[in-house]
Amino acid sequence: MLEVKPPPVPGRGVSIAEAARRTGVSVHTLRYYERAGLVVTPVDRTASGQRRYQQLDLDWINVCTRLRATGMPIRTIRRYAQLVSAGPGNEHERLALLEAHRAEVTSKLAEIRENLELIDHKIGVYRGRLAAGDADQLWAPSRRAGAR
């Protein structure tokens, strides 16, 4: 599948609406990320105060969005953004933060895989019973007293 890349961000930046379109998050989310201290550099503004996003901003928003999608709490993303904004010298702390999050994601993936195995098993049972013509023998709880 051929990936279609958006045109490069012009030197003057893009509007908040265009940034939302390019990043796949809402305008509200972009404003929230800025208010919550999740951005690593101040977002440019026009003379009239309108936000203008540069490629660096869009790339960082993508990082934040992916970290959120994997369950990283806002406070942790904020801490990561603070470390990145502070510049060189805290790379070990950044690495530790990311490694801890990776361990949590890996644990969640293992749990999801285990749950998926159960679903696959149940699908196999239903397919087998339907193919054998005895799907009516599948377990169905009864609400009648004493019934099994």
N, CA, C and O atoms as a GROMACS GRO file, in nm:
protein
  592
    1MET      N    1   0.084  -0.117   0.000
    1MET     CA    2   0.000   0.000   0.000
    1MET      C    3   0.089   0.124   0.000
    1MET      O    4   0.183   0.133   0.079
    2LEU      N    5   0.060   0.216  -0.088
    2LEU     CA    6   0.138   0.338  -0.101
    2LEU      C    7   0.089   0.442  -0.002
    2LEU      O    8  -0.030   0.474   0.001
    3GLU      N    9   0.181   0.493   0.080
    3GLU     CA   10   0.145   0.594   0.179
    3GLU      C   11   0.149   0.731   0.112
    3GLU      O   12   0.248   0.768   0.050
    4VAL      N   13   0.040   0.805   0.127
    4VAL     CA   14   0.034   0.939   0.072
    4VAL      C   15   0.068   1.036   0.183
    4VAL      O   16  -0.003   1.045   0.283
    5LYS      N   17   0.177   1.109   0.164
    5LYS     CA   18   0.220   1.205   0.265
    5LYS      C   19   0.158   1.341   0.237
    5LYS      O   20   0.144   1.380   0.121
    6PRO      N   21   0.121   1.413   0.343
    6PRO     CA   22   0.066   1.547   0.321
    6PRO      C   23   0.178   1.638   0.270
    6PRO      O   24   0.296   1.610   0.288
    7PRO      N   25   0.139   1.746   0.206
    7PRO     CA   26   0.242   1.839   0.158
    7PRO      C   27   0.322   1.894   0.275
    7PRO      O   28   0.271   1.898   0.388
    8PRO      N   29   0.445   1.937   0.251
    8PRO     CA   30   0.525   1.990   0.361
    8PRO      C   31   0.459   2.112   0.423
    8PRO      O   32   0.385   2.186   0.357
    9VAL      N   33   0.487   2.133   0.550
    9VAL     CA   34   0.435   2.249   0.621
    9VAL      C   35   0.507   2.372   0.567
    9VAL      O   36   0.630   2.376   0.566
   10PRO      N   37   0.431   2.473   0.522
   10PRO     CA   38   0.497   2.594   0.472
   10PRO      C   39   0.571   2.666   0.584
   10PRO      O   40   0.541   2.645   0.702
   11GLY      N   41   0.666   2.750   0.548
   11GLY     CA   42   0.746   2.822   0.646
   11GLY      C   43   0.665   2.903   0.745
   11GLY      O   44   0.706   2.921   0.860
   12ARG      N   45   0.550   2.952   0.702
   12ARG     CA   46   0.464   3.031   0.792
   12ARG      C   47   0.383   2.942   0.886
   12ARG      O   48   0.313   2.992   0.973
   13GLY      N   49   0.392   2.809   0.867
   13GLY     CA   50   0.317   2.715   0.950
   13GLY      C   51   0.178   2.690   0.896
   13GLY      O   52   0.140   2.742   0.792
   14VAL      N   53   0.103   2.610   0.970
   14VAL     CA   54  -0.036   2.580   0.931
   14VAL      C   55  -0.128   2.620   1.045
   14VAL      O   56  -0.087   2.627   1.161
   15SER      N   57  -0.253   2.645   1.010
   15SER     CA   58  -0.354   2.684   1.108
   15SER      C   59  -0.384   2.568   1.202
   15SER      O   60  -0.344   2.454   1.178
   16ILE      N   61  -0.455   2.598   1.308
   16ILE     CA   62  -0.493   2.494   1.403
   16ILE      C   63  -0.586   2.392   1.336
   16ILE      O   64  -0.579   2.273   1.364
   17ALA      N   65  -0.673   2.440   1.246
   17ALA     CA   66  -0.763   2.347   1.175
   17ALA      C   67  -0.683   2.253   1.086
   17ALA      O   68  -0.711   2.133   1.082
   18GLU      N   69  -0.584   2.306   1.016
   18GLU     CA   70  -0.500   2.222   0.930
   18GLU      C   71  -0.414   2.129   1.014
   18GLU      O   72  -0.394   2.013   0.977
   19ALA      N   73  -0.364   2.176   1.128
   19ALA     CA   74  -0.286   2.091   1.217
   19ALA      C   75  -0.372   1.975   1.268
   19ALA      O   76  -0.326   1.862   1.277
   20ALA      N   77  -0.497   2.006   1.301
   20ALA     CA   78  -0.589   1.901   1.346
   20ALA      C   79  -0.610   1.798   1.236
   20ALA      O   80  -0.608   1.677   1.260
   21ARG      N   81  -0.631   1.846   1.114
   21ARG     CA   82  -0.652   1.755   1.002
   21ARG      C   83  -0.529   1.667   0.979
   21ARG      O   84  -0.542   1.547   0.955
   22ARG      N   85  -0.412   1.726   0.985
   22ARG     CA   86  -0.289   1.651   0.958
   22ARG      C   87  -0.253   1.553   1.069
   22ARG      O   88  -0.193   1.449   1.042
   23THR      N   89  -0.290   1.584   1.191
   23THR     CA   90  -0.253   1.496   1.303
   23THR      C   91  -0.364   1.398   1.341
   23THR      O   92  -0.339   1.300   1.411
   24GLY      N   93  -0.485   1.425   1.295
   24GLY     CA   94  -0.596   1.335   1.328
   24GLY      C   95  -0.654   1.358   1.466
   24GLY      O   96  -0.729   1.274   1.516
   25VAL      N   97  -0.621   1.469   1.528
   25VAL     CA   98  -0.681   1.503   1.658
   25VAL      C   99  -0.766   1.628   1.640
   25VAL      O  100  -0.750   1.701   1.542
   26SER      N  101  -0.854   1.653   1.733
   26SER     CA  102  -0.943   1.767   1.722
   26SER      C  103  -0.871   1.898   1.757
   26SER      O  104  -0.766   1.898   1.821
   27VAL      N  105  -0.931   2.006   1.716
   27VAL     CA  106  -0.881   2.139   1.753
   27VAL      C  107  -0.881   2.151   1.905
   27VAL      O  108  -0.788   2.206   1.964
   28HIS      N  109  -0.987   2.100   1.966
   28HIS     CA  110  -0.997   2.103   2.113
   28HIS      C  111  -0.878   2.030   2.176
   28HIS      O  112  -0.819   2.079   2.273
   29THR      N  113  -0.842   1.915   2.122
   29THR     CA  114  -0.730   1.838   2.175
   29THR      C  115  -0.599   1.914   2.159
   29THR      O  116  -0.516   1.914   2.250
   30LEU      N  117  -0.580   1.979   2.046
   30LEU     CA  118  -0.458   2.058   2.026
   30LEU      C  119  -0.447   2.169   2.130
   30LEU      O  120  -0.340   2.192   2.187
   31ARG      N  121  -0.558   2.237   2.155
   31ARG     CA  122  -0.557   2.344   2.256
   31ARG      C  123  -0.531   2.284   2.395
   31ARG      O  124  -0.457   2.341   2.475
   32TYR      N  125  -0.592   2.169   2.422
   32TYR     CA  126  -0.573   2.104   2.551
   32TYR      C  127  -0.426   2.065   2.570
   32TYR      O  128  -0.369   2.090   2.676
   33TYR      N  129  -0.364   2.004   2.470
   33TYR     CA  130  -0.224   1.964   2.480
   33TYR      C  131  -0.137   2.085   2.517
   33TYR      O  132  -0.046   2.074   2.598
   34GLU      N  133  -0.167   2.199   2.456
   34GLU     CA  134  -0.090   2.320   2.486
   34GLU      C  135  -0.114   2.365   2.631
   34GLU      O  136  -0.019   2.393   2.704
   35ARG      N  137  -0.240   2.372   2.671
   35ARG     CA  138  -0.274   2.413   2.809
   35ARG      C  139  -0.218   2.317   2.913
   35ARG      O  140  -0.176   2.359   3.021
   36ALA      N  141  -0.217   2.189   2.880
   36ALA     CA  142  -0.172   2.086   2.976
   36ALA      C  143  -0.021   2.074   2.985
   36ALA      O  144   0.030   1.995   3.064
   37GLY      N  145   0.051   2.152   2.906
   37GLY     CA  146   0.196   2.150   2.912
   37GLY      C  147   0.257   2.030   2.841
   37GLY      O  148   0.364   1.982   2.881
   38LEU      N  149   0.191   1.982   2.738
   38LEU     CA  150   0.240   1.865   2.668
   38LEU      C  151   0.326   1.899   2.546
   38LEU      O  152   0.390   1.811   2.489
   39VAL      N  153   0.328   2.025   2.506
   39VAL     CA  154   0.407   2.063   2.390
   39VAL      C  155   0.549   2.098   2.433
   39VAL      O  156   0.570   2.146   2.544
   40VAL      N  157   0.645   2.073   2.347
   40VAL     CA  158   0.786   2.092   2.384
   40VAL      C  159   0.839   2.229   2.348
   40VAL      O  160   0.940   2.273   2.402
   41THR      N  161   0.772   2.297   2.256
   41THR     CA  162   0.811   2.434   2.220
   41THR      C  163   0.684   2.518   2.212
   41THR      O  164   0.578   2.465   2.180
   42PRO      N  165   0.694   2.645   2.240
   42PRO     CA  166   0.574   2.729   2.227
   42PRO      C  167   0.525   2.729   2.082
   42PRO      O  168   0.604   2.739   1.989
   43VAL      N  169   0.395   2.716   2.064
   43VAL     CA  170   0.336   2.718   1.931
   43VAL      C  171   0.340   2.863   1.881
   43VAL      O  172   0.303   2.956   1.952
   44ASP      N  173   0.388   2.879   1.756
   44ASP     CA  174   0.394   3.013   1.696
   44ASP      C  175   0.255   3.075   1.691
   44ASP      O  176   0.154   3.006   1.688
   45ARG      N  177   0.254   3.208   1.691
   45ARG     CA  178   0.128   3.282   1.679
   45ARG      C  179   0.144   3.390   1.572
   45ARG      O  180   0.252   3.445   1.551
   46THR      N  181   0.034   3.418   1.506
   46THR     CA  182   0.033   3.529   1.410
   46THR      C  183   0.021   3.659   1.489
   46THR      O  184   0.004   3.656   1.611
   47ALA      N  185   0.031   3.772   1.421
   47ALA     CA  186   0.017   3.903   1.486
   47ALA      C  187  -0.119   3.916   1.554
   47ALA      O  188  -0.134   3.986   1.653
   48SER      N  189  -0.219   3.846   1.498
   48SER     CA  190  -0.354   3.851   1.557
   48SER      C  191  -0.375   3.743   1.664
   48SER      O  192  -0.484   3.732   1.720
   49GLY      N  193  -0.271   3.664   1.693
   49GLY     CA  194  -0.279   3.565   1.801
   49GLY      C  195  -0.322   3.426   1.759
   49GLY      O  196  -0.335   3.338   1.844
   50GLN      N  197  -0.343   3.403   1.630
   50GLN     CA  198  -0.382   3.270   1.586
   50GLN      C  199  -0.262   3.176   1.586
   50GLN      O  200  -0.152   3.215   1.546
   51ARG      N  201  -0.285   3.053   1.630
   51ARG     CA  202  -0.178   2.954   1.634
   51ARG      C  203  -0.133   2.918   1.493
   51ARG      O  204  -0.213   2.911   1.399
   52ARG      N  205  -0.002   2.896   1.480
   52ARG     CA  206   0.057   2.848   1.356
   52ARG      C  207   0.151   2.734   1.392
   52ARG      O  208   0.251   2.753   1.462
   53TYR      N  209   0.119   2.615   1.343
   53TYR     CA  210   0.194   2.495   1.378
   53TYR      C  211   0.301   2.467   1.273
   53TYR      O  212   0.276   2.475   1.153
   54GLN      N  213   0.420   2.434   1.321
   54GLN     CA  214   0.531   2.396   1.235
   54GLN      C  215   0.539   2.243   1.232
   54GLN      O  216   0.469   2.176   1.307
   55GLN      N  217   0.623   2.189   1.143
   55GLN     CA  218   0.638   2.044   1.133
   55GLN      C  219   0.681   1.983   1.266
   55GLN      O  220   0.632   1.876   1.304
   56LEU      N  221   0.771   2.049   1.337
   56LEU     CA  222   0.815   2.000   1.468
   56LEU      C  223   0.696   1.983   1.563
   56LEU      O  224   0.689   1.884   1.637
   57ASP      N  225   0.604   2.079   1.561
   57ASP     CA  226   0.484   2.070   1.645
   57ASP      C  227   0.399   1.950   1.607
   57ASP      O  228   0.352   1.876   1.694
   58LEU      N  229   0.380   1.931   1.477
   58LEU     CA  230   0.297   1.819   1.430
   58LEU      C  231   0.361   1.685   1.466
   58LEU      O  232   0.293   1.590   1.504
   59ASP      N  233   0.493   1.679   1.451
   59ASP     CA  234   0.564   1.555   1.486
   59ASP      C  235   0.549   1.526   1.635
   59ASP      O  236   0.527   1.411   1.674
   60TRP      N  237   0.560   1.627   1.718
   60TRP     CA  238   0.548   1.607   1.863
   60TRP      C  239   0.405   1.568   1.901
   60TRP      O  240   0.386   1.482   1.987
   61ILE      N  241   0.306   1.629   1.837
   61ILE     CA  242   0.166   1.593   1.864
   61ILE      C  243   0.145   1.446   1.830
   61ILE      O  244   0.073   1.376   1.901
   62ASN      N  245   0.207   1.399   1.723
   62ASN     CA  246   0.199   1.257   1.687
   62ASN      C  247   0.257   1.170   1.798
   62ASN      O  248   0.200   1.066   1.831
   63VAL      N  249   0.369   1.211   1.855
   63VAL     CA  250   0.429   1.137   1.967
   63VAL      C  251   0.331   1.132   2.084
   63VAL      O  252   0.305   1.026   2.140
   64CYS      N  253   0.277   1.248   2.120
   64CYS     CA  254   0.183   1.254   2.233
   64CYS      C  255   0.061   1.167   2.209
   64CYS      O  256   0.015   1.095   2.298
   65THR      N  257   0.008   1.173   2.088
   65THR     CA  258  -0.111   1.096   2.053
   65THR      C  259  -0.084   0.945   2.064
   65THR      O  260  -0.168   0.870   2.114
   66ARG      N  261   0.031   0.903   2.019
   66ARG     CA  262   0.064   0.761   2.027
   66ARG      C  263   0.090   0.716   2.171
   66ARG      O  264   0.053   0.606   2.210
   67LEU      N  265   0.153   0.802   2.247
   67LEU     CA  266   0.174   0.768   2.388
   67LEU      C  267   0.040   0.756   2.460
   67LEU      O  268   0.021   0.664   2.541
   68ARG      N  269  -0.053   0.848   2.433
   68ARG     CA  270  -0.187   0.840   2.493
   68ARG      C  271  -0.258   0.713   2.447
   68ARG      O  272  -0.324   0.646   2.527
   69ALA      N  273  -0.246   0.681   2.319
   69ALA     CA  274  -0.314   0.562   2.264
   69ALA      C  275  -0.264   0.434   2.330
   69ALA      O  276  -0.336   0.334   2.333
   70THR      N  277  -0.143   0.437   2.384
   70THR     CA  278  -0.090   0.318   2.452
   70THR      C  279  -0.112   0.325   2.602
   70THR      O  280  -0.060   0.243   2.677
   71GLY      N  281  -0.189   0.424   2.645
   71GLY     CA  282  -0.228   0.431   2.786
   71GLY      C  283  -0.139   0.514   2.875
   71GLY      O  284  -0.156   0.512   2.997
   72MET      N  285  -0.044   0.588   2.819
   72MET     CA  286   0.041   0.670   2.905
   72MET      C  287  -0.042   0.783   2.964
   72MET      O  288  -0.111   0.854   2.891
   73PRO      N  289  -0.037   0.801   3.095
   73PRO     CA  290  -0.114   0.909   3.158
   73PRO      C  291  -0.064   1.048   3.114
   73PRO      O  292   0.054   1.065   3.080
   74ILE      N  293  -0.153   1.143   3.115
   74ILE     CA  294  -0.118   1.281   3.078
   74ILE      C  295  -0.003   1.331   3.163
   74ILE      O  296   0.088   1.396   3.110
   75ARG      N  297  -0.004   1.304   3.292
   75ARG     CA  298   0.104   1.354   3.380
   75ARG      C  299   0.240   1.299   3.338
   75ARG      O  300   0.341   1.367   3.352
   76THR      N  301   0.243   1.177   3.287
   76THR     CA  302   0.369   1.117   3.242
   76THR      C  303   0.413   1.178   3.110
   76THR      O  304   0.531   1.204   3.090
   77ILE      N  305   0.317   1.202   3.021
   77ILE     CA  306   0.352   1.269   2.895
   77ILE      C  307   0.404   1.410   2.926
   77ILE      O  308   0.500   1.456   2.865
   78ARG      N  309   0.338   1.476   3.020
   78ARG     CA  310   0.384   1.610   3.059
   78ARG      C  311   0.527   1.606   3.110
   78ARG      O  312   0.608   1.691   3.075
   79ARG      N  313   0.558   1.507   3.193
   79ARG     CA  314   0.694   1.494   3.246
   79ARG      C  315   0.792   1.468   3.132
   79ARG      O  316   0.901   1.526   3.129
   80TYR      N  317   0.756   1.383   3.041
   80TYR     CA  318   0.841   1.354   2.926
   80TYR      C  319   0.864   1.482   2.844
   80TYR      O  320   0.976   1.511   2.804
   81ALA      N  321   0.757   1.558   2.820
   81ALA     CA  322   0.769   1.684   2.745
   81ALA      C  323   0.860   1.782   2.819
   81ALA      O  324   0.940   1.852   2.756
   82GLN      N  325   0.850   1.786   2.951
   82GLN     CA  326   0.937   1.875   3.029
   82GLN      C  327   1.083   1.835   3.012
   82GLN      O  328   1.171   1.920   2.997
   83LEU      N  329   1.108   1.705   3.016
   83LEU     CA  330   1.245   1.657   2.999
   83LEU      C  331   1.299   1.691   2.861
   83LEU      O  332   1.413   1.736   2.847
   84VAL      N  333   1.217   1.668   2.759
   84VAL     CA  334   1.260   1.699   2.622
   84VAL      C  335   1.285   1.850   2.609
   84VAL      O  336   1.385   1.892   2.550
   85SER      N  337   1.194   1.929   2.663
   85SER     CA  338   1.208   2.075   2.654
   85SER      C  339   1.333   2.125   2.726
   85SER      O  340   1.393   2.225   2.684
   86ALA      N  341   1.373   2.057   2.832
   86ALA     CA  342   1.490   2.099   2.909
   86ALA      C  343   1.619   2.081   2.831
   86ALA      O  344   1.721   2.142   2.864
   87GLY      N  345   1.616   1.998   2.728
   87GLY     CA  346   1.734   1.979   2.646
   87GLY      C  347   1.825   1.869   2.697
   87GLY      O  348   1.783   1.786   2.777
   88PRO      N  349   1.949   1.869   2.649
   88PRO     CA  350   2.043   1.762   2.683
   88PRO      C  351   2.071   1.752   2.833
   88PRO      O  352   2.061   1.850   2.908
   89GLY      N  353   2.107   1.631   2.873
   89GLY     CA  354   2.148   1.607   3.011
   89GLY      C  355   2.054   1.520   3.091
   89GLY      O  356   2.089   1.477   3.201
   90ASN      N  357   1.935   1.494   3.039
   90ASN     CA  358   1.840   1.412   3.113
   90ASN      C  359   1.796   1.289   3.034
   90ASN      O  360   1.688   1.234   3.057
   91GLU      N  361   1.879   1.247   2.941
   91GLU     CA  362   1.844   1.136   2.854
   91GLU      C  363   1.820   1.006   2.930
   91GLU      O  364   1.736   0.926   2.889
   92HIS      N  365   1.893   0.985   3.040
   92HIS     CA  366   1.872   0.863   3.119
   92HIS      C  367   1.732   0.862   3.181
   92HIS      O  368   1.667   0.758   3.187
   93GLU      N  369   1.686   0.978   3.225
   93GLU     CA  370   1.551   0.986   3.283
   93GLU      C  371   1.445   0.965   3.175
   93GLU      O  372   1.343   0.900   3.199
   94ARG      N  373   1.467   1.021   3.058
   94ARG     CA  374   1.374   1.001   2.946
   94ARG      C  375   1.365   0.852   2.911
   94ARG      O  376   1.257   0.797   2.893
   95LEU      N  377   1.483   0.790   2.903
   95LEU     CA  378   1.488   0.648   2.870
   95LEU      C  379   1.415   0.565   2.975
   95LEU      O  380   1.339   0.475   2.941
   96ALA      N  381   1.438   0.594   3.101
   96ALA     CA  382   1.372   0.520   3.209
   96ALA      C  383   1.220   0.536   3.201
   96ALA      O  384   1.146   0.439   3.223
   97LEU      N  385   1.174   0.655   3.171
   97LEU     CA  386   1.031   0.681   3.159
   97LEU      C  387   0.972   0.597   3.045
   97LEU      O  388   0.868   0.533   3.061
   98LEU      N  389   1.039   0.597   2.930
   98LEU     CA  390   0.990   0.521   2.815
   98LEU      C  391   0.998   0.370   2.838
   98LEU      O  392   0.908   0.296   2.797
   99GLU      N  393   1.104   0.325   2.903
   99GLU     CA  394   1.116   0.181   2.931
   99GLU      C  395   1.008   0.134   3.028
   99GLU      O  396   0.953   0.025   3.012
  100ALA      N  397   0.977   0.215   3.127
  100ALA     CA  398   0.870   0.178   3.221
  100ALA      C  399   0.737   0.170   3.148
  100ALA      O  400   0.658   0.078   3.173
  101HIS      N  401   0.711   0.264   3.060
  101HIS     CA  402   0.586   0.262   2.985
  101HIS      C  403   0.582   0.141   2.891
  101HIS      O  404   0.478   0.077   2.876
  102ARG      N  405   0.694   0.112   2.829
  102ARG     CA  406   0.700  -0.004   2.741
  102ARG      C  407   0.666  -0.133   2.816
  102ARG      O  408   0.595  -0.219   2.764
  103ALA      N  409   0.718  -0.145   2.938
  103ALA     CA  410   0.689  -0.264   3.019
  103ALA      C  411   0.538  -0.274   3.047
  103ALA      O  412   0.482  -0.384   3.043
  104GLU      N  413   0.474  -0.162   3.074
  104GLU     CA  414   0.329  -0.162   3.097
  104GLU      C  415   0.253  -0.202   2.971
  104GLU      O  416   0.158  -0.280   2.977
  105VAL      N  417   0.294  -0.149   2.858
  105VAL     CA  418   0.228  -0.181   2.731
  105VAL      C  419   0.247  -0.329   2.698
  105VAL      O  420   0.153  -0.395   2.654
  106THR      N  421   0.366  -0.380   2.720
  106THR     CA  422   0.394  -0.522   2.693
  106THR      C  423   0.306  -0.611   2.780
  106THR      O  424   0.254  -0.712   2.732
  107SER      N  425   0.288  -0.574   2.905
  107SER     CA  426   0.202  -0.650   2.995
  107SER      C  427   0.056  -0.648   2.946
  107SER      O  428  -0.011  -0.750   2.948
  108LYS      N  429   0.010  -0.531   2.904
  108LYS     CA  430  -0.128  -0.520   2.853
  108LYS      C  431  -0.145  -0.602   2.726
  108LYS      O  432  -0.248  -0.666   2.706
  109LEU      N  433  -0.042  -0.601   2.640
  109LEU     CA  434  -0.050  -0.681   2.517
  109LEU      C  435  -0.060  -0.830   2.548
  109LEU      O  436  -0.136  -0.902   2.484
  110ALA      N  437   0.015  -0.875   2.647
  110ALA     CA  438   0.009  -1.017   2.685
  110ALA      C  439  -0.132  -1.052   2.734
  110ALA      O  440  -0.184  -1.158   2.700
  111GLU      N  441  -0.191  -0.965   2.812
  111GLU     CA  442  -0.326  -0.988   2.861
  111GLU      C  443  -0.426  -0.990   2.746
  111GLU      O  444  -0.517  -1.074   2.742
  112ILE      N  445  -0.410  -0.898   2.653
  112ILE     CA  446  -0.500  -0.894   2.536
  112ILE      C  447  -0.483  -1.019   2.452
  112ILE      O  448  -0.582  -1.075   2.404
  113ARG      N  449  -0.359  -1.065   2.434
  113ARG     CA  450  -0.336  -1.189   2.356
  113ARG      C  451  -0.405  -1.308   2.423
  113ARG      O  452  -0.466  -1.392   2.355
  114GLU      N  453  -0.396  -1.316   2.554
  114GLU     CA  454  -0.460  -1.425   2.628
  114GLU      C  455  -0.612  -1.418   2.608
  114GLU      O  456  -0.676  -1.521   2.587
  115ASN      N  457  -0.669  -1.300   2.616
  115ASN     CA  458  -0.813  -1.284   2.594
  115ASN      C  459  -0.852  -1.320   2.452
  115ASN      O  460  -0.957  -1.379   2.428
  116LEU      N  461  -0.767  -1.284   2.357
  116LEU     CA  462  -0.793  -1.316   2.217
  116LEU      C  463  -0.792  -1.468   2.195
  116LEU      O  464  -0.870  -1.520   2.115
  117GLU      N  465  -0.704  -1.538   2.266
  117GLU     CA  466  -0.701  -1.685   2.255
  117GLU      C  467  -0.834  -1.745   2.299
  117GLU      O  468  -0.883  -1.839   2.236
  118LEU      N  469  -0.892  -1.693   2.405
  118LEU     CA  470  -1.022  -1.741   2.451
  118LEU      C  471  -1.128  -1.715   2.343
  118LEU      O  472  -1.209  -1.804   2.314
  119ILE      N  473  -1.128  -1.596   2.286
  119ILE     CA  474  -1.225  -1.563   2.182
  119ILE      C  475  -1.207  -1.656   2.062
  119ILE      O  476  -1.306  -1.707   2.008
  120ASP      N  477  -1.083  -1.678   2.021
  120ASP     CA  478  -1.056  -1.769   1.908
  120ASP      C  479  -1.106  -1.910   1.940
  120ASP      O  480  -1.162  -1.977   1.853
  121HIS      N  481  -1.086  -1.955   2.062
  121HIS     CA  482  -1.134  -2.087   2.103
  121HIS      C  483  -1.286  -2.094   2.090
  121HIS      O  484  -1.340  -2.190   2.035
  122LYS      N  485  -1.355  -1.992   2.142
  122LYS     CA  486  -1.502  -1.991   2.137
  122LYS      C  487  -1.551  -1.988   1.992
  122LYS      O  488  -1.649  -2.054   1.958
  123ILE      N  489  -1.483  -1.911   1.906
  123ILE     CA  490  -1.520  -1.907   1.765
  123ILE      C  491  -1.505  -2.046   1.704
  123ILE      O  492  -1.591  -2.090   1.628
  124GLY      N  493  -1.396  -2.113   1.737
  124GLY     CA  494  -1.374  -2.248   1.686
  124GLY      C  495  -1.482  -2.344   1.730
  124GLY      O  496  -1.529  -2.426   1.651
  125VAL      N  497  -1.523  -2.335   1.855
  125VAL     CA  498  -1.630  -2.421   1.907
  125VAL      C  499  -1.759  -2.395   1.829
  125VAL      O  500  -1.824  -2.490   1.784
  126TYR      N  501  -1.796  -2.269   1.814
  126TYR     CA  502  -1.920  -2.237   1.743
  126TYR      C  503  -1.914  -2.282   1.598
  126TYR      O  504  -2.011  -2.339   1.547
  127ARG      N  505  -1.802  -2.260   1.530
  127ARG     CA  506  -1.791  -2.303   1.390
  127ARG      C  507  -1.804  -2.455   1.381
  127ARG      O  508  -1.873  -2.507   1.294
  128GLY      N  509  -1.735  -2.525   1.472
  128GLY     CA  510  -1.741  -2.671   1.470
  128GLY      C  511  -1.881  -2.723   1.495
  128GLY      O  512  -1.926  -2.814   1.426
  129ARG      N  513  -1.950  -2.666   1.592
  129ARG     CA  514  -2.086  -2.712   1.623
  129ARG      C  515  -2.183  -2.678   1.511
  129ARG      O  516  -2.272  -2.757   1.479
  130LEU      N  517  -2.166  -2.560   1.452
  130LEU     CA  518  -2.254  -2.524   1.340
  130LEU      C  519  -2.230  -2.617   1.222
  130LEU      O  520  -2.326  -2.660   1.157
  131ALA      N  521  -2.102  -2.647   1.193
  131ALA     CA  522  -2.070  -2.737   1.082
  131ALA      C  523  -2.122  -2.878   1.109
  131ALA      O  524  -2.164  -2.947   1.016
  132ALA      N  525  -2.119  -2.922   1.235
  132ALA     CA  526  -2.165  -3.057   1.270
  132ALA      C  527  -2.317  -3.064   1.281
  132ALA      O  528  -2.375  -3.172   1.288
  133GLY      N  529  -2.381  -2.947   1.281
  133GLY     CA  530  -2.527  -2.946   1.288
  133GLY      C  531  -2.581  -2.964   1.429
  133GLY      O  532  -2.700  -2.989   1.446
  134ASP      N  533  -2.497  -2.951   1.529
  134ASP     CA  534  -2.547  -2.968   1.665
  134ASP      C  535  -2.521  -2.843   1.751
  134ASP      O  536  -2.489  -2.853   1.870
  135ALA      N  537  -2.535  -2.728   1.689
  135ALA     CA  538  -2.514  -2.602   1.762
  135ALA      C  539  -2.614  -2.586   1.874
  135ALA      O  540  -2.589  -2.513   1.970
  136ASP      N  541  -2.728  -2.653   1.863
  136ASP     CA  542  -2.828  -2.643   1.970
  136ASP      C  543  -2.779  -2.710   2.099
  136ASP      O  544  -2.843  -2.697   2.204
  137GLN      N  545  -2.668  -2.782   2.092
  137GLN     CA  546  -2.612  -2.846   2.209
  137GLN      C  547  -2.516  -2.754   2.286
  137GLN      O  548  -2.465  -2.791   2.392
  138LEU      N  549  -2.493  -2.633   2.231
  138LEU     CA  550  -2.405  -2.539   2.301
  138LEU      C  551  -2.469  -2.497   2.432
  138LEU      O  552  -2.591  -2.483   2.442
  139TRP      N  553  -2.386  -2.478   2.529
  139TRP     CA  554  -2.430  -2.441   2.662
  139TRP      C  555  -2.509  -2.311   2.658
  139TRP      O  556  -2.467  -2.213   2.597
  140ALA      N  557  -2.622  -2.313   2.724
  140ALA     CA  558  -2.705  -2.193   2.740
  140ALA      C  559  -2.763  -2.198   2.881
  140ALA      O  560  -2.836  -2.290   2.916
  141PRO      N  561  -2.731  -2.100   2.961
  141PRO     CA  562  -2.780  -2.103   3.100
  141PRO      C  563  -2.932  -2.095   3.104
  141PRO      O  564  -2.996  -2.029   3.022
  142SER      N  565  -2.986  -2.163   3.199
  142SER     CA  566  -3.129  -2.163   3.219
  142SER      C  567  -3.160  -2.087   3.345
  142SER      O  568  -3.088  -2.098   3.444
  143ARG      N  569  -3.266  -2.011   3.343
  143ARG     CA  570  -3.306  -1.932   3.460
  143ARG      C  571  -3.402  -2.013   3.551
  143ARG      O  572  -3.435  -1.969   3.661
  144ARG      N  573  -3.443  -2.127   3.504
  144ARG     CA  574  -3.534  -2.209   3.584
  144ARG      C  575  -3.461  -2.268   3.702
  144ARG      O  576  -3.348  -2.314   3.689
  145ALA      N  577  -3.525  -2.267   3.818
  145ALA     CA  578  -3.464  -2.324   3.939
  145ALA      C  579  -3.430  -2.470   3.917
  145ALA      O  580  -3.513  -2.547   3.869
  146GLY      N  581  -3.310  -2.507   3.951
  146GLY     CA  582  -3.266  -2.646   3.942
  146GLY      C  583  -3.225  -2.688   3.802
  146GLY      O  584  -3.169  -2.796   3.786
  147ALA      N  585  -3.250  -2.609   3.702
  147ALA     CA  586  -3.212  -2.646   3.566
  147ALA      C  587  -3.063  -2.624   3.545
  147ALA      O  588  -3.003  -2.537   3.609
  148ARG      N  589  -3.004  -2.704   3.456
  148ARG     CA  590  -2.861  -2.689   3.425
  148ARG      C  591  -2.843  -2.652   3.281
  148ARG      O  592  -2.730  -2.634   3.235
   0.00000   0.00000   0.00000
